[in-house]
Amino acid sequence: MSSDDSAQVDNLIQQAKAIQNKLKDILKDASEMEVTASSGGGMVHVTANGLYQIVSVKLDRQIVNPDDIEMLTDLIIAATNQALADAQAMINEEMSKVSSGLALPEKY
């Protein structure tokens, strides 16, 4: 292995360590990162964090109809699924920001 190859490997290892530290920071902060999704024309709001946990559900009084619990259930499920999908997209975006800076050598 030439000194150029050795330097490239060392550089790659340092980049990998830096990315690993950034990923740890993202995961540490994920519980504080939140997204909110809504359904029913904004009458149901569900908030999820970056750990894919539901942290809040807010319902407009007008949507709570004891005679139509099935519709309310469907709206909660729709908003929850969207909030979880948005949380996953948010974390994926943060992860891609970290990995986009990785410069692989042209030859090994």
N, C-alpha and C positions, 0 to 999 in steps of 0.2 A: 504494500500500500504506500503510495507516494505521500509526501507531506501535504500536497493539495487535497488528496482524498481524505487524509486524516483530519485536516482542518474542516472539510465539508461535513464529516461525520460529527465532529465536535460541535460545529455550528447547529447541525440538525438536532443533536441531543439537547443543546441549550434552548432551542426553539421549542422542543417538545416539553421541557420542564416549565417554560414560561406559559405555554398553553395549558398545561396541567394546573398550574396555579390559578390562571384565569378561570378555568372551568370550576375549580373549587369555589372561587369567589361567586360565580354565577349561582351555583347550587346553594351556597350560604345565603345569598340574597333572594333566592327564588320564593321563599315564604312571604316576602314583603312585596313582590311584584304581583300586581293584580290586573285582571281584565273583567269587564262586565258585559254581559250579553242580555238582550231583551227579546221578548216575544209578546204577542197579543197587542201589537201597536204600542208597545212601551208600558204595558200594564203589569208585566212580570219582568223583574230584573234579577239576574243571578250573577254573583261575583265569584270568580275562582282565582286562586293564587298560582304561582309558578310551580308548586308541588302537586298540581292537579287536585287540589282540595277545594270544595265549595266553602266559602267563608261568609256568604251573605245571600239571602233570598228576600226580595222586597216585592210585595203585592199591592197593587192599587185596590182600594176598597171596592171599586165598581166591578172588579173581576171576580170577587168572592161571592159566588151564588150557590147556596146550599143545594139548589135543585139541579146544578150542572157541575158537579165535582169532576166529572170526566174531562170536560173542557179545560178546567183549571189544571188538572193533572197533566194533560197533554201540553199545555203552555209552559208549565214548570219543566217538564222533560225537555222540551225544545230549547228553552233558554239555557238549561243546564248543559245539554250536549254542545250547544254553541259556545258557551263559556269555557268548557273543557277543551274544545278544539282551538279556541283562541289562545288559551293558556299554553297549549302545546306549540302552536305557531310562534308565540312570543319567545318561549324557551329555545325553540329551534333557531330562531333568528339570532338570539344572543349567542348561541353555540356557533353558528356559522360565521359570526363576526370574529370570533376567536380563531377559528381554523382557517379563515381566509388569508391570514397573515403568514401562514406556513409556506416557506420557500424551499421546495425540494430541489436538490442538486440535479443537474441535467444528466449526469451519469453516476453510476454507483461503482 
